Amino acid sequence: MSVVTHYSAAVVADHSQYAGFADELAHRIGAVVVRPVDAELLRGFAIRVVVGTDICVYAGHGRDERRIAVDFSSSALQQRVQAGGKDLLIRACGLHKKQHKVRRVMDATAGFGSDAWVLAATGVEVVAVEQDPLIGALLRSALHRAGVQGLTAAKNFTLCVGDAKKFDTQAPIDVVYIDPMFSGGRRKAASSKSMSFLQGWLQDKYSEQDQLTLFERACDIASARVVVKRSVKAEALSSYPPTFQIKGKTHRFDVYQLGG
């Protein structure tokens, strides 16, 4: 896998026992390794990744500094879980029906994993695929913490760090979900600190052709449907018209039924 170099990013281990992983992560994301004894050097980097019991990212400086981490126990995420069948994504995937036949869902663009977590909370098995190694590391850290906390959805959540277009399914996938993120420009949701960082970090990695290729691969993988998230005014990802759409105020879900 090619490495995209982020010269403005640095990785530091908060304890010597995590130095090996910090070195590996820095290599994978093309960042600079800073040793704890040289922590003062971190001020020179726009992005600081701290590796320890948990993994987090600090972006910006001074009043603009923000801490980025994935937390599956957050109140906002729990509210989505509690909404159940009222959640638009759950409806788009067909999980709101009491007698649905969906057993396995792939989130092919996991990002910070909130959508995958909401799906896993319904009881179906979710394979969350994230291509970027830094975002993958944040996800893995959060998933481990969720397991320690005893959160039920963690048992249904499998993380794979790699390219979903090359994913080799070991078991049938009923639904593939894609959130291209860059449909029709930056979303209003990017006003949140975490989403703003995510879009800024990933913006040079995914072309429209990559998204279309992923959609075509999703159609090969899924047995029942492919669900694509789009900004409400954006054009469809594919030239194929969706079977139906579920619309919210700022975004919609295009649903392509393949069978079942």
N, C-alpha and C positions, 0 to 999 in steps of 0.2 A: 504493500500500500504506500502510495506516495505521501510525503510529508509536506504540509504547507507550513512554511516558516513564519512564525510570529516574533519578529525581532523585539517587539515591545513587551513580550511576556517572559516571566521568570517563574521558576518552580523552586520551592524551598521546603525541606522536611522540618517539622517542628521538633523532631527527635531523631537521633542517629539511627534508630531501628527502622525508620521509614526512608532512609537515604537511598537505598537501592530502588525502591519504587519511584521515588522522586526523580532519580536519574532516568529511569525507563520512560516515565511519563513525559519528561522534558524532551527526550529524544523523539518520541512519537508525535509531539505537537510542534517540534522545531523551536522550542523555547530554551532559555538560558537557565542553567542550574546555579542557584545561589546557596551557599552553605550558611547554616544558622549563625556562625561567627561573623559572617559578612552581611548580616541582615540589613545593615544600613544601606547597602546597595539596592535593596528592593525599591527604594523611593524613586529610582530612575526608571522604573518600569510601569507602564500603564495598567498591565494585568499581572497580578501576583497570585500564584496558585500555592496554597498551603496544604501540605500532605501530612496527615497525622492519623489519629483515631478516626476522624472524619476528613473529608476533602472539601475545601471551599475556595472560592475565588474572590479576590478583592480587586475592584476595578475603579479607576479614577483616584483622585487625591483630595485631601482636605474635606471641605464640605460636600464635594461631589463624590466622595468615596462611597462605594456600596459593596456590601458583602453578598455574594451569590452562592447559594447552596440549594440542594434539593431536599425538601422535607415532605414526606408523604403523610405526616401527621398534622399538617397545617390545617387551620380552621376552614380556610377557603376550599381546600380540597375535600375536606370532610363534608362540607355543605353540598358539594356536587354529588358525593357518594350518597348522601341522605336523600337527595332529590330523586334518585332511582330512575324510574321510567320516564320522568319528566325531562331528564337531561336529553338534549337533542342528539348527542352522539350515540347514546344508548338506543334511542329510537332508530337512528340511521342504520345501526348495526343489527337491528331486529331483536334486541335483547329485552325489550319492554314487554314482549308477549310471554305469557305464562308458560306456554307449551312450545317455545322456540326450540329449534334443533341445533343451534350454534354451540359448539363445544370448544373451538379453538380459533382465536383471533390473532392476527399479526398486526402490530402497529409498526409500519415500515419506516416511519420517521419519528422516532420516539421523543427527541428533544429532551425536555426536562421530565418527561414521563407522566405528566398529570393525566392525559387522556388514557394512557395505558393502565394507569392505576384505577381510574374510574371504571374502566371495562373489567379489570380483574376483580374489583369489588362486587361485581354481579355474580361471580362464581365461575365464570368461564376461564379457561386457560389462555393466557395472553403471552405471546412472544413479542417482546419489545426490541426492535433493532435500531441501533443508533450508530451512524458511521463515524462521527467525530470522536476521537479518543479522549479528549478532555471532558466532553459532555458525558461520554460513557463512564468515565471515572467518577464523576459526580453522581450519576445514577446508581452505580454499583455501591458507592458509599451509603447513599440514602436507602437502598434496598436492604443492605446489611443491617442498618440501624432499625428499619421497619421490622425486620425479622426478630431482632432483639427485643423490640417493644411488643412483640406478639400481635402485630396487625395482621388480620386474617388475609387480606388481599395479597400480602407478600408471598403466600404459599401458591398463588395462582400466577405469579409474575416471573417470567424467565427473561433475562437480559442477554442479548447478543450484541457485541460491539463489532461492527463490520458493515459491509455494503449490502443492503437488502436486495439489490439487483442480482447479487451473486449468492443469495441465501439458498442453501440446499435443505429443503424441508424434509424432516425425518418422519413427520406424521401429517395427516391431512389438515389443511387450513380452510376453515369455512369462510372467514371474512378477512380481507386485507384492508387496513385503514391507512390513508396517506394524508398528511398535512404538509403541503409543499412550502408553507410559510411565506413565500415571496409572491403570492398571487395578487396581482393588481397593486403592487407597491406595499409600503409598510402599513401594517394594520394599526388600528387604534390601540389594540391590545399591547402593542410594543411600547406604550407609554409606561408600562410597569418596568421597574428596574431590571428584573430578571429577563423579561422578554426582549428588552432593548439590548441587553448584553448578548443574548442568544443570537439575535438577528445580526448584530455587529460582528460577532465571532464567526458566524457561518456564511455571511453574505457572499464571499468570494468562492464558495465551494460547490454551489448547486446551480447549474444552468437550466434553462427551460427544457433543453433536450434531455438532460439528466432526469428531470421530473417526468417527462413523457415516457422515457425508457422504463422508469420505475413503474409507471402506470401499466404499461404493456406487460411487464413482468408480473405485476400484481394480478392481472387478468389470467395469467397462466397458472398462478399459485392458488388463487381462491376457488373454492368449489361453489359458493353460494352468491357472494356479492363483493364488490369493491366499493369502498366509501372514500370520497375525496372531499376534504375541507377546502372551501374557497371563501375569499372575501365576497360579501354579498353582491357586489357589482362586477366582480371579475368574470371573465369568460370561462367556459368549461375548460378543464385541463386538456381534454382530448376532443378530437373532432366527432367522436361518438357521443350522441346525446344521452344523458343519464336517464335511467328508467323513471326516477322521480327525484324530487329535491325536498329537503327539510330546511326551512329558512328561519334564521334568527334575525336580530336587529343589525348586527355587524358582519355576520358570516352565515354561510349555509353549508349543507352537506349534500353533495351530488352522489346519488346511489345508483350503482350499475349492477343490476341483478343478472346473475349468470346461470342461475338454476336453484333448485332446492327451496 
